[in-house]
Amino acid sequence: MKSYIFIINVLLLISSVSVLSAQEKQNEDLFSQFEHSFVTNFKVPPQLHERCLPIVTIMSIKFDEYGNISALNFSDSAYPQFVQEVFRIKDSIQFRYLYEEISALGKQNENILIPIQINPGIVGVCASRVLQFDLLNLYLFNKKPLEGKYFLYKNITYFILKTRTIF
């Protein structure tokens, strides 16, 4: 009898771990889909890419009760060209996947913070380096430190290298 109870407990434990792993995998897939839509639609502004200026910022997102974006802001370290580009492609970014994942975590009513680092470079010419300015202003929004309840979430980080054609 004890062996049956032990086997049932082991099977229940294995099934609960499998369910949790499947849920974590689904959440990872949701964020990956959001990140993919950001990365594939975003084009580094030429003014930043030609000078190999890294983009280091925090995106703050607030969703309403229907999953629509009610506020989208960037920390003071964001270059204006970057902010313009994100707002240009805003409707192409699949924020709904982020909302679904955040809702599954019970954080849909909080401001969501997504760190972003994009490192542009030109092969044989320049590589981006994070500047002191970027770090000093990373946690400032409108020259003020973050206030309120926030949920710091996964980051978006990638490198973009260009080559120059020599004639």
Helices and strands as residue ranges (DSSP letters): H 2-41, H 46-49, E 55-63, E 69-74, H 80-89, G 90-92, H 95-104, E 111-122, E 126-127, H 132-136, E 140-141, E 144-145, E 150-152, E 156-162
